[in-house]
Amino acid sequence: MQSENQKILVTSALLYVNGLPHLGHMAGCLLPTDVYSRAMRLMGNEVCYIAGTDEFGTPALVGAESENMPVQEYVDKYYAMHKAIYEGWGISYDFLGRTSAPENIETTQAIAMQLYGNGYFQPRKIKALYSVDDQMFLPDRYVIGTCPHCGYENARGDQCDKCTRVLDPEELINPRSSVSGSTNMQWRETTHLFIMLTKLAPIVAAWLRTKDWNKLTMGIANKWIDEGLQDRCYTRDLKWGVPVPDSIPDMEGKVFYVWFDAPIGYISITRQMLPRDWEKWWLLSKGADKVKLVQFMGKDNVPFHSITFPATLLGASDDYKTVDVLKGFSFLNFEGG
């Protein structure tokens, strides 16, 4: 039974602004969060329900290119459309923020510097796909191909939406550019920043053992731990994203991977809403030790919220609030899809 007068921080997964929300987003993310938040308020708890839009990275760039619009104009357009839809459904969030806001850039860069200072960010030279026809390095979401695990033919270079496996572009079978469809690609050398999940694995595994989430969520999280965490590239050759701080060497012109800055958006959106009091919800030393953090999302987002985002916060500082209850939902099937 939920105790009364508890501080509860609730978040819905931040939806990409590369299209309109669909029924699955509502059923597996926004409506459960809304119902839970309303119930907790009725029971006398102090609830802060944070929602927002995920606006950086390749999804926004691909969407803007498809509509022949400047990317800032594109994300402004879809933020307004998302907001109208959420309000039409009566979603009772306390604030709808944006990851392209200055607060998210500042917070992301600050956490990045903490990770770098603690030895959990490391620059490495790697070979990345370069599209000769497009004359650009292809970030993982610009690469499409067949998933080596389930055979899905439209898997992205960072994740297969069908089997939820996290991927690297070199794992894809018959890769092609999502920009032009070209298969005329070369592997070229570039430098990127890696998060050292191999070093963070014992910390994350110990933290995860304290959780008792639903079967779907725990199954996905434990599978990642059991298979062994691998260091992951957390920067991209893009112009649209949170810039890597100049104080980190060899990162000129790089931006952070969208799955690094997007979950940090929960913190920065709280900052947007409560510029003077956000620390009371997110820093243990400022009172967040008395906060219950509850997150709702579809199963494709569970690996990032059960493993990599907690790893980010735990690696940056022992003062950040991490999730207490993570509720994952299976996909909603409709008319066979």
C-alpha positions as CSV (number, residue, x, y, z in Angstrom):
1,M,0.0,0.0,0.0
2,Q,1.4,3.4,-1.0
3,S,2.0,5.6,2.0
4,E,0.5,9.1,2.0
5,N,2.5,12.3,1.7
6,Q,5.4,10.7,-0.1
7,K,7.3,12.6,-2.8
8,I,6.9,10.7,-6.0
9,L,8.8,11.7,-9.2
10,V,7.1,10.1,-12.2
11,T,8.4,10.1,-15.8
12,S,7.0,8.9,-19.2
13,A,9.5,7.8,-21.8
14,L,10.4,10.9,-23.9
15,L,9.0,10.3,-27.4
16,Y,10.9,11.2,-30.5
17,V,9.6,14.1,-32.5
18,N,10.1,12.4,-35.8
19,G,6.4,11.8,-36.2
20,L,3.1,11.8,-34.2
21,P,2.4,9.7,-31.1
22,H,0.5,6.5,-32.0
23,L,-1.8,4.2,-30.0
24,G,1.2,2.1,-28.7
25,H,2.8,5.2,-27.2
26,M,-0.5,6.0,-25.4
27,A,-1.1,2.4,-24.2
28,G,2.4,1.6,-23.1
29,C,3.7,4.9,-21.9
30,L,1.5,8.0,-21.5
31,L,-1.8,6.6,-20.2
32,P,-0.3,4.3,-17.5
33,T,1.9,7.1,-16.3
34,D,-1.2,9.4,-16.2
35,V,-3.3,6.9,-14.3
36,Y,-0.6,6.2,-11.8
37,S,0.1,9.9,-11.2
38,R,-3.6,10.7,-10.7
39,A,-4.0,7.9,-8.2
40,M,-1.0,8.9,-6.2
41,R,-2.2,12.5,-6.1
42,L,-5.7,11.3,-4.9
43,M,-3.9,9.4,-2.1
44,G,-2.3,12.6,-0.8
45,N,1.2,12.2,-2.2
46,E,3.3,15.0,-3.6
47,V,3.7,14.0,-7.3
48,C,5.9,15.5,-9.9
49,Y,5.1,14.1,-13.3
50,I,7.7,14.9,-15.9
51,A,7.1,14.4,-19.7
52,G,8.8,15.7,-22.8
53,T,10.0,15.3,-26.3
54,D,13.3,13.8,-27.5
55,E,14.6,16.2,-30.1
56,F,18.3,15.6,-30.8
57,G,20.1,13.0,-32.9
58,T,19.4,11.2,-36.1
59,P,15.6,10.6,-35.8
60,A,15.0,14.4,-35.9
61,L,17.5,14.8,-38.8
62,V,16.0,12.1,-40.8
63,G,12.5,13.4,-40.2
64,A,13.5,17.0,-41.1
65,E,15.2,15.8,-44.3
66,S,12.1,13.8,-45.3
67,E,10.0,17.0,-45.0
68,N,12.7,19.2,-46.5
69,M,12.7,21.5,-43.4
70,P,15.4,23.0,-41.2
71,V,15.8,20.7,-38.2
72,Q,15.0,23.3,-35.6
73,E,11.8,24.3,-37.5
74,Y,11.0,20.6,-37.7
75,V,11.3,19.8,-34.0
76,D,9.4,23.0,-33.1
77,K,6.6,21.9,-35.3
78,Y,6.3,18.4,-33.8
79,Y,6.7,19.5,-30.3
80,A,3.6,21.7,-30.7
81,M,1.8,18.8,-32.3
82,H,2.8,16.4,-29.5
83,K,1.7,19.0,-26.9
84,A,-1.7,19.4,-28.6
85,I,-2.3,15.6,-28.7
86,Y,-1.3,15.1,-25.0
87,E,-3.5,17.9,-23.9
88,G,-6.4,16.5,-26.1
89,W,-6.0,13.2,-24.2
90,G,-6.0,15.1,-20.9
91,I,-2.5,13.8,-19.9
92,S,-1.9,15.2,-16.4
93,Y,1.8,15.9,-16.6
94,D,3.1,18.8,-14.5
95,F,5.5,19.9,-17.2
96,L,6.2,19.0,-20.9
97,G,9.9,19.8,-21.6
98,R,12.3,19.5,-24.5
99,T,15.7,17.9,-24.7
100,S,16.9,20.6,-27.1
101,A,16.5,23.2,-24.3
102,P,19.6,24.9,-22.9
103,E,19.1,23.1,-19.5
104,N,19.6,19.8,-21.2
105,I,22.7,20.8,-23.0
106,E,24.2,22.1,-19.7
107,T,23.2,19.1,-17.6
108,T,24.4,16.6,-20.2
109,Q,27.8,18.3,-20.6
110,A,28.2,18.5,-16.8
111,I,27.4,14.8,-16.3
112,A,29.8,13.9,-19.2
113,M,32.6,15.8,-17.5
114,Q,31.9,13.9,-14.3
115,L,32.1,10.6,-16.2
116,Y,35.3,11.7,-18.0
117,G,36.9,12.8,-14.8
118,N,36.0,9.5,-13.1
119,G,37.6,7.5,-16.0
120,Y,34.3,6.2,-17.4
121,F,34.5,8.0,-20.7
122,Q,37.4,7.1,-23.0
123,P,38.3,8.4,-26.5
124,R,39.0,5.6,-29.0
125,K,39.8,5.5,-32.7
126,I,37.3,3.3,-34.6
127,K,36.3,2.6,-38.1
128,A,32.9,4.0,-39.1
129,L,30.7,3.6,-42.1
130,Y,31.2,6.4,-44.6
131,S,28.6,6.8,-47.4
132,V,30.4,7.8,-50.6
133,D,27.2,8.8,-52.3
134,D,26.0,10.9,-49.3
135,Q,29.5,12.2,-48.6
136,M,29.1,11.8,-44.8
137,F,29.8,9.4,-42.0
138,L,26.7,7.5,-41.2
139,P,25.6,7.6,-37.5
140,D,24.1,4.2,-36.5
141,R,20.5,5.3,-37.1
142,Y,21.4,6.3,-40.7
143,V,22.3,2.6,-41.3
144,I,19.6,0.1,-42.0
145,G,20.0,-3.6,-42.6
146,T,19.0,-7.1,-41.6
147,C,19.2,-8.0,-37.9
148,P,21.7,-10.9,-37.4
149,H,19.7,-12.2,-34.5
150,C,16.1,-12.3,-35.7
151,G,16.3,-11.6,-39.5
152,Y,14.3,-8.4,-39.4
153,E,15.1,-6.5,-42.6
154,N,14.7,-3.0,-41.4
155,A,16.9,-3.0,-38.2
156,R,18.7,0.2,-37.4
157,G,22.4,0.4,-36.7
158,D,21.8,0.9,-33.0
159,Q,18.9,-1.4,-32.2
160,C,16.5,-3.9,-33.8
161,D,12.9,-2.7,-33.0
162,K,11.6,-6.3,-33.5
163,C,13.8,-8.3,-31.1
164,T,15.0,-5.2,-29.0
165,R,18.7,-6.2,-29.4
166,V,21.1,-3.3,-29.2
167,L,23.3,-3.4,-32.2
168,D,26.4,-1.8,-33.8
169,P,26.3,-1.0,-37.6
170,E,28.9,-3.6,-38.4
171,E,26.6,-6.3,-37.2
172,L,23.9,-5.6,-39.8
173,I,23.6,-7.8,-42.8
174,N,23.4,-6.0,-46.2
175,P,23.7,-2.5,-44.7
176,R,22.4,0.5,-46.6
177,S,22.1,4.3,-46.1
178,S,18.8,5.5,-44.7
179,V,19.5,8.9,-46.4
180,S,19.7,7.7,-50.0
181,G,19.3,3.9,-49.8
182,S,22.9,3.6,-51.2
183,T,25.0,0.5,-50.4
184,N,28.2,2.3,-51.7
185,M,29.9,2.6,-48.3
186,Q,33.4,2.4,-46.9
187,W,34.9,1.9,-43.4
188,R,37.0,5.0,-42.4
189,E,38.8,5.9,-39.2
190,T,37.3,8.4,-36.8
191,T,37.6,9.1,-33.0
192,H,34.7,8.7,-30.7
193,L,34.0,8.7,-26.9
194,F,33.1,5.4,-25.3
195,I,31.3,4.8,-22.0
196,M,33.2,2.1,-20.1
197,L,30.4,-0.3,-19.3
198,T,32.9,-3.0,-18.7
199,K,34.2,-1.1,-15.7
200,L,30.7,0.0,-14.6
201,A,29.3,-3.6,-14.8
202,P,29.9,-4.7,-11.2
203,I,28.3,-1.4,-9.9
204,V,25.3,-1.7,-12.1
205,A,24.8,-5.4,-11.4
206,A,24.9,-4.8,-7.6
207,W,22.4,-1.9,-8.0
208,L,20.1,-4.1,-10.1
209,R,20.1,-6.8,-7.5
210,T,18.2,-4.4,-5.2
211,K,15.3,-4.1,-7.6
212,D,12.1,-6.2,-7.8
213,W,10.4,-5.0,-11.0
214,N,7.9,-6.8,-13.2
215,K,8.9,-10.0,-15.1
216,L,9.3,-8.3,-18.5
217,T,11.6,-5.5,-17.2
218,M,13.7,-7.7,-15.0
219,G,14.1,-10.3,-17.8
220,I,15.5,-7.7,-20.2
221,A,17.8,-6.1,-17.6
222,N,19.2,-9.4,-16.3
223,K,19.7,-10.6,-19.8
224,W,22.0,-7.7,-20.5
225,I,24.0,-8.4,-17.3
226,D,24.2,-12.1,-17.9
227,E,25.5,-11.6,-21.5
228,G,28.1,-9.1,-20.2
229,L,28.1,-5.4,-20.7
230,Q,30.3,-4.0,-23.4
231,D,31.8,-0.5,-23.8
232,R,29.6,1.5,-26.1
233,C,30.3,4.5,-28.4
234,Y,28.5,7.5,-27.0
235,T,29.3,10.2,-29.6
236,R,28.3,10.8,-33.2
237,D,29.5,12.6,-36.3
238,L,26.5,14.9,-36.5
239,K,25.7,18.6,-36.4
240,W,22.4,18.2,-34.4
241,G,22.9,17.2,-30.8
242,V,24.6,18.2,-27.5
243,P,28.2,19.2,-28.4
244,V,31.0,17.3,-26.6
245,P,32.7,19.8,-24.2
246,D,35.9,21.3,-25.7
247,S,37.8,20.2,-22.6
248,I,37.6,16.6,-23.8
249,P,40.4,16.1,-26.4
250,D,39.9,14.9,-30.0
251,M,36.2,15.5,-29.9
252,E,35.9,18.6,-32.1
253,G,32.7,18.6,-34.1
254,K,31.2,15.6,-32.2
255,V,27.9,15.4,-30.5
256,F,26.6,13.0,-27.9
257,Y,24.6,9.9,-28.8
258,V,20.9,10.7,-28.4
259,W,20.5,7.9,-25.8
260,F,23.0,9.6,-23.6
261,D,21.3,13.0,-23.5
262,A,17.7,11.9,-23.8
263,P,17.4,10.2,-20.3
264,I,19.3,13.1,-18.8
265,G,16.3,15.0,-20.1
266,Y,14.3,13.9,-17.1
267,I,16.7,15.8,-14.9
268,S,16.9,18.8,-17.2
269,I,13.1,19.0,-17.7
270,T,12.7,19.1,-13.9
271,R,15.2,22.0,-14.0
272,Q,13.1,23.7,-16.7
273,M,10.1,23.4,-14.5
274,L,11.7,24.0,-11.1
275,P,14.9,26.0,-11.6
276,R,15.4,26.6,-7.9
277,D,14.1,23.3,-6.5
278,W,15.1,20.6,-9.1
279,E,17.9,19.3,-6.9
280,K,15.4,18.3,-4.2
281,W,14.1,15.7,-6.7
282,W,17.4,14.5,-8.2
283,L,20.3,14.9,-5.7
284,L,20.3,12.6,-2.7
285,S,22.2,15.2,-0.6
286,K,19.5,17.8,-1.3
287,G,16.6,15.6,-0.2
288,A,16.0,13.2,-3.2
289,D,16.8,10.3,-0.8
290,K,13.1,10.7,0.3
291,V,11.8,10.7,-3.3
292,K,10.4,7.6,-5.1
293,L,11.3,7.6,-8.8
294,V,8.8,5.7,-11.0
295,Q,9.3,5.3,-14.8
296,F,6.9,3.9,-17.5
297,M,7.9,2.8,-21.0
298,G,7.7,0.3,-23.8
299,K,10.0,-2.7,-23.7
300,D,12.3,-1.3,-26.4
301,N,13.3,1.5,-24.0
302,V,13.9,-0.8,-21.0
303,P,17.7,-1.6,-21.7
304,F,18.5,2.1,-21.7
305,H,16.6,2.8,-18.5
306,S,17.6,-0.3,-16.6
307,I,21.3,-0.4,-17.6
308,T,22.9,2.4,-19.5
309,F,21.1,5.4,-17.8
310,P,21.7,4.0,-14.3
311,A,25.3,3.3,-15.3
312,T,25.6,7.0,-16.5
313,L,24.4,8.3,-13.1
314,L,26.2,5.8,-10.9
315,G,29.4,6.5,-12.9
316,A,29.1,10.2,-12.7
317,S,28.3,10.6,-9.0
318,D,26.9,8.8,-6.0
319,D,24.6,11.7,-5.4
320,Y,22.1,11.2,-8.2
321,K,18.7,9.7,-7.7
322,T,18.2,6.4,-9.7
323,V,14.9,4.7,-10.6
324,D,13.1,2.8,-7.9
325,V,10.2,1.3,-10.0
326,L,10.7,0.7,-13.7
327,K,7.5,-0.5,-15.5
328,G,8.0,-1.9,-19.0
329,F,5.2,-2.8,-21.3
330,S,5.1,-5.2,-24.3
331,F,4.2,-3.8,-27.6
332,L,0.5,-3.2,-28.4
333,N,-0.3,-5.4,-31.5
334,F,-3.0,-4.0,-33.7
335,E,-4.4,-5.7,-36.9
336,G,-1.4,-8.1,-37.0
337,G,1.3,-5.4,-36.5
